[in-house]
Amino acid sequence: MIVRRFFIFNLLGNILPVLVALVAVPAIAAHAGVERLGALGVVWGLVGYFGFLDFGLSRVVTRRVALAHEDGRLEDELAELRGFLWLRAGPAIVVLTIFLLAAKIVCAPHFPAGWLGTELDRGWAAIMLCVPLTLMTNWLRGALEGVQRFARVNLLRSVFGAWNYAAPALTVLYVPTLDAMITAIALGRLLSLLAHAWACWRVEPGVLFGPLPARLVHLPAFFREGGWMTVSNLVAPLMVYSDRFVLAAMVPAGAVAWYVTSQEMLLRVLVLPAALAGVLFPRFSENAARDDAGKLALYRHSVRLISAIMLPICTFFAVMAYDALRLWLGESFALHSYRVVEIISIGIFMNSIAHLPFARLQGAGRSYLAARIHLIQLPLYGAALYAAVYVDGIEGAAWAWTVRVTIDCLLMLVMAAPEARFTALPATGLGVLFLCCTAFLFGPDRSLTPHFAAAVSAIGVAALLLSWFGLLNGEDRQQLARRRHAA
């Protein structure tokens, strides 16, 4: 019951930004132009990527606070974390900020020519200031999640996640320039930091305020555990967002917008597995040394559940790609990008499942396994991405991304729980096979007709039946039925 309630909190905290983005993205495209929208997508990716570069410490904070809260030593743990924040992390963030601002000297010659490069140049400082603001916010969010204050966390995530899209859309109505939109995003990051600090002060003042310890006893442990998380936090988002930067260097700005906009919206669907993984991470951390059978059962159930939830959703996006894009952004945009949506929908299904074994590995203190997987993937993916874009443009990038996240998911499932792989892998393969068979059936030549509606309805029913009877087992169905009757 508690996991379900917290999952709902996490889910609601991520839904509003998606809804706002559905309205904001067409407004930005209409008032600022497709080129600025593509550049803004790269900025969103850049800020999002650096937001993960917190040396793994936000997850370390969540894990340590969760363990301390369970063991009744929260006050001592908060004192240690507070000392590390003010005496080590704070000065390091100041140095990082100065370095990022100065990096403009190196990056400026590579800005796009013309007015787009000029606007990016003016917005550089705002982009870079987003990074330290996000790092500090992640730290505070980690503390709140450690004491399982998911309602507060997700209220803030909802408000400021929506700001990320709404602020540029409103700004562009008055000042239709890239730097003005970037400044609006940076203002939201500042307000988010202040709001998280206020929430911590209300819930656990010791996160920020109190005497500092004379000596940081557990400092090596911070970096030992956080170091491997840092590798994943550095490499995994780089592989998620690097396709945008490669495309920006190899294809026209309009093509970047076709790809980035499609991928950005599909990535928003990952709020579902992220919400579940965010709730389970403290649970995996608390039970790292005890109740292994119960933890494994919870993990298995969660993998099957997220597979069953995501298959119909990804199927919908795949079969409706062209018509949904046409209604949302127009005929021209849909013609150029609907294949990208069809391909990435397959990858979204696999990436959704990967959230659970990744959370299990990090929660159990085995983040080094996930980090090693990502280190092996990075050079291989980089080479494959470049070759795919060179040969097939944005569709090649979509295939490279999808194949990479599929391999990543399979490796994570095997490493996180070898004893569960014989149940997880066949179900995962069944879902991918279904998507591959249905994803490419529709396009401009098969659009809104009675036959089209009947075919889409039949595929939707098949996806639901496969999820219920193929991806869930009898125990899962009984649990869901009991919860429905209890509600």
N, C-alpha and C positions, 0 to 999 in steps of 0.2 A: 504493500500500500504506500509506504514512504517513497520507494523508488518510483512508483507510478506518479505520485504527486509531484515529486521533484522533476521527473521527466516532462510532465506537462508544463511546469514553470519554465524549464529550459526551452521547450518547444515554442511556447508563447513569446518568449524573449527574442526568438529569431524570426518569427513569422512577420511581424510588423515591418522590419526592414525590407523583406521580400516584396510585400504589397506596395510599399512606398516606391521601391525601385521600378516596379511595373509601370508606374505613372511617371516617375522622374526621368527614366532613360529616354522615352520618346520626346519628352519636353526638351531635354538637353539637345537631342539630335535635331529637333526642329528649329530651335533658337540659336544654337551655337554651331551647328554643322557637324557632319559625320567625322571630319578630321579632328575636331576638338573632342568629340566623344571618344574616338579611338585613343587619343592622347590621355584623356582623363581615365580611361580604362587601364592604361599603363601605370598612371599615377596611383590608382586604387591598388593595383598589384604590387607596386613598389612599397607603398606604405604598409600594406598588409604583410608583405614579406618581412620587412624590418621589424614589424610588430612581433613576429615569432622569434626574432633574434634577441632573446632576453637571457641567454646563457642557460636556458632550461630552468631558470630559478622560479618562474611562476608556478610550474608544476611541482618543483621541489617544495615550495611554500605550501601548496595545497596538500601534498603528501605528508609533510612533517606536522602541519597543523592538525590534519585529520588524526594522525597517530597520537599526538599529544593530547588532543581533545578526548580521545577514547581512553587514554591511560591516566587522565587526571593531572597532567603536568603542563597544562596550556600556558600558564603564566610564565614559567621558566622558558618554554620554547619561544614565546612571543618576545621575550627579552633578548634572546639570541638572534632572532630574526630582525628585530628592531636595530640591534647593534650592527648587523651586517648591512642593513639598508642604508643607515646614515653614515657609517664609517667606511664602507667599501663600495657598495653599489652606487650611491649618490655621486661621489666624486668621479667614478668611472663613467657615469652617464653624462656628466658635465664635459669631460674630455671627449667623449664620443660625439657630443653635439658640436663642439668646436671643430672636430675633424670633418664631420659631415658638411658643415657650412663651408669649410675651406675646400672641400672636394669639388666645388663648382669650377675651380680653376682647371681641373683635369677634364671634367665632363662637358664643360661649355662648348669646346670645339666640335663635339659630336651631336649637339642639338640640331633638330631639323632646320633647314634654311627657311628664311622668310618670317612672316608674322607668327607662325606657330612656335618657332624657336625663340623669338623675342618674348612671347608670353610665358613660355616655359622658363626662360632665364629670370623673368621677374618673379615667378612663383617658386623658385628654387628654395629660398629660405623657409617658406611656409611648409614645403614638402619635408625638408629635413627636420624642422621643429616637431613635426608629427611623430618622429621616431622616438625621441626621449619621452614625450608625453605618453605615447602608447606603452612604452616599456614600464614606466612607473604605474600606469593604470593596470597593466597585467599583473604586477606584483600585488597590488591591493585586491584585485579580483581573485587571485589565488588564495589569499588569506580568507576572504569571504566564503569561497567555495570549500575551503578546508573545514570551516565550522558549519557547512551546509546551509548557508543563508542564500539559497537559490532564488527565493522570491525577490530579494533586493538586487541580487546580481542580474537577474534577467529583466527586471524593470529598467535598470540602467542600460543593459545591452539593447533592449528594445528601443528605448528613446534615442540613444546615440548611434545605434546601427541605422535607424531611420534617418537621422541627421546626415549621415554619410552620403545619402542619395538626395534627400529633400533639399539640403542647403545649396548644393550646386544648381539644382533645378530652379530654385527660387532666385538665386543670384543671377543666373543667366537671363532672367526676364528683364533685369535692369542693367547689368554689366555683362554682356555676352563675350567674356574673354576667359581663357584658360586660367590665368593667374588669379582672377577674382574667384573662380570656383574652388581653386586650391586653397585660397585663404579661408573660405567658408568652411572647408573640411578641417583645416587646422584649428579654427576656433572651436569646432565641435570636440576635437581631441582635448583641448584645454579644459573645456567645461566638463567633459567626461572624467578627467583626472580629479577635478575638484569635487565632483559628485561622489566618486568612489572613496575619496578621502573622508568626506562627510559620513558616508555609510559605515566605514570602518570605525570612525569615532563614535558613532551611535551604537554599534554592535560590540566591538572589541577595541577600546581606545589604546590598548597595549600594542596594537599593530604599529602605531605611529608614535605614540607618546609614552614617556616613562624614562627611568634612568637607563643609561647605556652600560652594558657590561664592561668590566675592566679588560677582559680578554675574551676573544671569540674562540671558545673551546672547539666548536664543531666546524670551524672554517674549512678545513680540508674536506670534510664530508660534504659540505655544500658543493664544492667544485668537483669532487669525485662523482657524486650523483648527478649534479647539474651538467657536468662536462659531456657525458654521453647524450643527455637530453639536448644539449646545445648542438651536437652534431646533427641530430634529427631535426631540430628546430631551424638549423641553417640549411640543411640539404633538402629536406622534404618540401618546404615551401618554395625553394629555388626551383625544384623540378615541377611544382605546380604552376608557377608563374613565368618560368623562363621561356616558355613558348611565345609569350607576348613580346618579350624583348627580342627574341630571334626574328619573329615576324616583322617587328618594327624596323629591323635592320635590313630585311630581305624583300619585303613586299610593299606596295603602295599603302599610304595611310588609310585609304578607304577600305582595303582588304583587311587591315588590322582591325578596323571598327566592326566589320562583318564577323570576324572571329571572336574578338574580345567580348563584344556585347552578348553573343550567343553563349559563350563559355561562362561569362560572369553570372548570367541568370541561372544557368544550370548548376553552377557551384552553390548558389543560394539554397538549392534543394538539400544540400548536405547538412542543413540545420537539423534535420531529423536524426541522423546518426550522431552528429556532434552533440546534440542535446542528450541523447542516451549515454554516450561515452562520457560526457561531462559529469553526469550523475553517478555513473558506475566507477569512475576513477577514484574518488575518495573511498568507495566501498572496497575496491580491490586493494587500496593502500591499507585500510584498516585491517583487512583480513589476510594481509601478506604472510603472517606467521601463524595463522590459525584458521580452522574451518575451511581447509582446502577443498574438501568435497563439495561443500555448499557454494564456495566461490566458483568452482568449475561448473556446477549445475547452472548457476546464475549466468555465467559467461556463455555456455552453450545455448541456453534459452534466448539470450539477447542476440546472438548471431542469427539464430533462426528467425527471430521476430523481425529484426531489421531487414533481413533478406525478403521476408514476406511483405513487409510494408513497402519497400523500395521498388520491387519488381513491377507492380501495376503503375506506379508513378513514372518510372523510367520508360515503360512501354507507352504510356500516354504521350510523353514528350517525343518519343521516337516516331510514332505513327502520325502525330499531329504537327510535326516540325514545320512543314511548309505553310500550312494553313494558319497555325498560331502566329508565326512570324509575319505572314502577310497581313493579318488583322492587326497586329501590334505595331509593326514598323513599316509596312508597305510592301508592294509587290517586288520592287527592285531589291530591297534588302533580303527578302525571303528567297529569291532566286539564287542569290550568291551564298547564303549561309545555311540553308535548311539541311544540307548534307553534313555540315559541321555538327548540328544539333543531333542528328541521327547517330553519328559516330560517338560523340561524347556521352550520349545517354547510356551507352554500354559501359563506358568507363565510370560514370557516376554510380551505377549499380555496384561495381566492384569496389570503388573507393568508399562507398557507404559501409560495406561490410568490413573493410580494413580498419575503420575507426575502432572497432571493438577489440581485436587482438592487439592493436597498438596501445590502447588504454590499459589492457591487461598486462602487457609487458612493462610499461612504465610504472603502473601502480604496484606491481610486484617487485620493483627495484631491479628489473632486468632490461633497462633502457639500452644497455650496450648492444643487445641483440638487434633491436630495431635500428640503431645507429649504424651497425655494420652492414645491414641490408641496404640502407640508403647510400652508404659510401660506395658500395659495389655498383649500385644502379647509376650513380651520377654520371661517370664518364661514358658509360654505354648509352644512356639516354641522350646525353648531349650530342654524341655522334649521330645517333639515329634521328634525332630531331632535325639537325641540320640537313641531313640527307633527304628526309621526308619533305621538308619545306622546299628544298631545291627541286625535287622531282614533282611534287603535287601541291605546292602552295599551302593554303589554309586547311584543306582537307588532309594533306599529309601531316600537318601539325596535329590535327585532331586524332589521326590514327596513332601517331607516335605517343601522344598523351594517354590514349586509351590502353594501348598495349602495355605501357609502363605501369599504370596503376593496377592493371590486371595481374601482372607478375608480382608487383608489390603486395597485393592482397593475398595471393596464394602463399607467398613466402611468410607473411605475417601469421596466417592461419596455422601453418605448420610449426613455426617457432613458438607461438604463444601457448599452444596446447596440443602437443603431439598426440595425446590420447583422444582428442576430439576431432582430429583431422578426417577420420573416416566418415563422420557424419556431416562435417562442414563442407568439405570439398565437393562431394557429389551434388549437394543442394546448390552450391554456388555455380557449378558447371551447368546444371539444369537451367538456372536462371539466365546465364549468359547465352546458352544455346537458344533459348526462347527469344531473347532480344535480337540475336543475330538473324533469326529467321523472320522476324516481323519488322525490324527497324527500317528496312529499305523498300517497303512495299508501296509507299505512297510518295507523291511529289506533284509537280505542276500539272502533269497529265492525268492525275487521279485526284481530283479535288472534291469540293462539296457537292455531292450528288447522292441520290438515294442508295446506290450501290456502295458508295464510299462510306456513308453512315452505317450501313449494315455491316460492312467489313470491319470498321473500327469498333463497333459494338461487340462483334463476335470475338475480336482480339482482346478487347477489354475483359469480357467474361472469362475467356481462356486464361488471361493473366491472373485474375482473381482466384479462379479454381486451382490453378497451379500453385499459387501462394498458399492457399488454405490447405490443400491436400498433399502438395508435393514438398513445400519448404518447411511447413510446420508439422510436427509429429502429433500423435494422439494426446500426449500430456499437455502440449502447448495449447491445443484446441480446447481441452477441458479447462485449463486455467483461464483462458480468455472468456469462455462461456460463464465460468463462475464470477469473474469480475464484472461481466455485463449484467448478470442477475443481481449482484451486490449493489451496483450503481443504481 
